[in-house]
């Protein structure tokens, strides 16, 4: 089962202002809006899909939009669906890369592109090291990295703190890449330059969020972070490392091309999810 159907994720959604209701074994997330009813999303569910119950839930909350996002393809969907139409704006990534962690560390590393292997060695040679951080440290990196792109950070802190609260310490890790620097004759100092927020659920590691300062990118911190995250995920007994989204030609978003190329350098298998459906009004 996908992490978005976990009780921990349900608590996270409640903490950031969504109502959670169960339809069968699935969680539905409802966002209430004054005067214009509500928005409903049911995410990463698989067959049998309770279409009738979803329609009843939409009526109950007077939903202006109800979106169903699937975890796997089912050839019977076209036969079952009468009141749904393809959705042009999914909430979740419709394509991702998953890395098999059952293999040895050597096999995993050798499956990286030559460019990625060089980047990891470059980071290590230049004094970059990775250690576990905390939510506040990651929030700092996230905000500063957005500001470097001239993007105003809005809402990140609330969501990250809510995740940190909803998931237990063994289910969430903030990995931070540091660089050892010297300033004149002062002792060496460590500067955080990049970070990853990892979530763990049912033997799957999720590359949930990442942030890197411009200096961190120059020192190849993001590549080293992924390598250390893969090793940690394997140590924790995970069988899959999910990169949580890459560019999908079916829903083109050119801003995703850069980080999709970055993720593809680590090998793995591309996973494509069915297009989401929207309940007809």
N, C-alpha and C positions, 0 to 999 in steps of 0.2 A: 504494500500500500504506500502511496506517495506521502511525503511528509505533510502535505497540505490537508490531509485527512486525519492527521494525528490530533490527539487531545491537546498537546502542547501548542500546536499551531492554532487550534481553535481558541485557546486562551489568549494567545497573542492577538488574534483578530478582535476579540472582545476588548482587550486593553487599548487598542487603537481606534475603538469606536464602532465596530461592527457587531451586529446581533448574529448569534449562531443558533441554527436549528437543525435537528437531525431529520433526514428523510431516509428511512431504512437505516442502512449502515453508513450513510454518507452525511457529511456536514455541508450545510448551505450557509453562505455568508450574506447577510442582508444589511444594506446601508440605507438608513432612513433619511429622507430629505423633506424639509418643510414644504408643504403645498404641492410638491410634484411626486409624491408617493415614495418609491424605493427602488434601489438597484439590487439585484440578486446575482451572485455568482456561485456556481457549483463546480469545483475544480478537481481535475485529475481523477475522474471516476471511471469505472469500467463496467462492462455488462454483467448482469442485466441492469440497464439504466431505468430508474423509476420515473419514466416520462410523465405519467398521470399525476403522481405525487408532486412533481416539480410544477406542473401546471396549477395544481391546487394551491401550492405555496405562493405562486405568483399572484393568484387571485386574492389570497388572504392578505398579502402585503401591498396589494395594488401596485405591483411592480411595473415601472415604465420600460425596464430592460432586464431580461433574465438570460444569462449566458451559461452554457454548459461546456466545460472543457474536459476532454477525454484523456485517459491514460494509455489507451491502446485502440487500434483499429478493430472494427467489427463489421463483417460483410452484411449483417442484417440491419444496420442502421437505416439504410434507405427504405427498407420495408416497414420499419417501426415508426419512422418520423413522419408525421403529417402536419403538425403544428409548429414546426421549427424551420428556420432558414439559415444558410451559412452566415457566419458572423465575420465582418471585415476587420474588426479590431479586437484581437484576443488580449486578455489580461496577462496570460502566461506565455512564455516562449513556446513556440510550436515545433522547435527543433533544438536538439542539444547534442553534446558529445559525452559519452560515458567511457571511462577507462576501467578495464578489468584489473582488479587488484589481487587476484588470486595468483598471478604470476610472481616470479621473484623480482626483487628490486632491480637486479641487473637487467632482466628482460624488459621491465617497464622503462628504465632509463634508455636502453638501446632502441626502444620504439620511438623515442623523441626524434625530431628532425635534427640534422647536424647543427643547424642554427641554434636550436634550443639547447643542445648539449654545450655548445660553445658559450652561450649566454650564462648558463649556470656556472660554468668554470670561471668565466670572467668575473661574476659577482663574488665568488669565493676568493678569487685571487686579489680582488680589490678591497678585501676586508669586510664584506657584507656578511652578516650572520642573522639567523632567524631565531626568535624566542617567543614564548607565549606572552601576550599583552592583556589588555582589558578593554572594556567597552569605551571608556573615555578616551583612551589612546587611539582607538580605531576611529572614533567620531572626529577627533582632531585631524587625523589624516584624510578622512573622507571630506571634511569641510574645506581643508586647505587645498586638496587636489581639485575640487570643484572651482574654488576661487581662482586657481591658476588657469582654469579654462574660461574664466569670466562668467561662471554660472553661479547664481546665488543659491546656496544650500538652504533648502526649506524642508522641514519635516524629518530629516535623516536622524536627528538625535532621538526624537520620540520613538521612532520605529526600532532603532537599534537597542535602546534601553528596554523596550517592551520585549524584544526577542530575548535579551539577556535575562530578563525576569521570568519569562514563560518556559524557557528550556533549562533543564538541569545542567550543572557544571560539566558533566560528562557528555552532554549533547551539543555544547557550543564552545567553540575555541576562537579566540582572536589571535591570529599569528601576525607578528610584526617583524619586518626586516629593518635592521639597524646598520649603520655605517660608522666605523671607528674613525674619528678625525682628530687632528691636533690643531691647536690654535697657539701659534708662537711657542713659548716655552711651557704652556699650560699642560697638565696631564691629558692623556687621551680621553675624548668624550664620545659617547654613543648617541647618534641622532636617528630617530625613527623616520624612515623614508617611504615605506609602503606597508600595506597590511591586507589580510584576508579575514573575512568572517566565515567560519566553517560551521555547518550544522550536521548532526549525525542522527540518523533514524533508521532502524531496522536494517542494519548492515550496509547502509548507503551513506556516503559522505557527500554533502552538497556544498559546492563553491558558491556561497550565497551572495556575498558582496566582496568587492575588492576596491582598493584605492592606492594610488601611487603618486608621489610628488614628481615633478619633472626631473629632479636630481636622482630620484630612485629609478626612474626609467633608464636614465643614462648609465646607471650602474647595474642594470639588469636585475634589479630587486624582484620584480614580479615573477620572473622565470624561476629564480631560486625559491621564492615563496611557494609556488605550485609544487615544485619538487619536494620540499619539506612537508607540504600538506599531504601529498600522496603517500609519503613514508609514514606520517602520523596516522593517516586513515587506515593504512594497511596494518599498523601496529594495534589499532583499536578493533581489528577484526572485520573491517568493512570489505565487501567484495566488489563494490562499485564506487567509483568517484564520478559524480555528475557535475558537469560544468555549468548547468543551469542556464542554458540558452546560447544559441548562435544564430547567425543570419539565416533566414528562411526566404527563398525566392517566392514562395506563395504569399508572403506578407512582407514585401521589401521595405527595409528600413536601412538606408545607407550608413547611418551612424553606427550600425552594428558590425560593419565590415571589418573595422580595425581590430576589435577585441575578438572577433570570430577567427581571424587569421592567427592571432596570438594563441588562442585555445587549440586550434587545429595542429599546431606545432608539437603538441604533446601526444599525438597519435590518438588512439581510441576509436570508438565506433559511433557514427552519426545515428541518432535516434530521431525519428520523425513522428510527431503526434498528429492525430486527425484534426482537421479544421474544426474550430469551435462552432457551436450552434446557438442561435438566438431564438427565443420563443416569440412566435408571431403575436402581435397585439390585436 
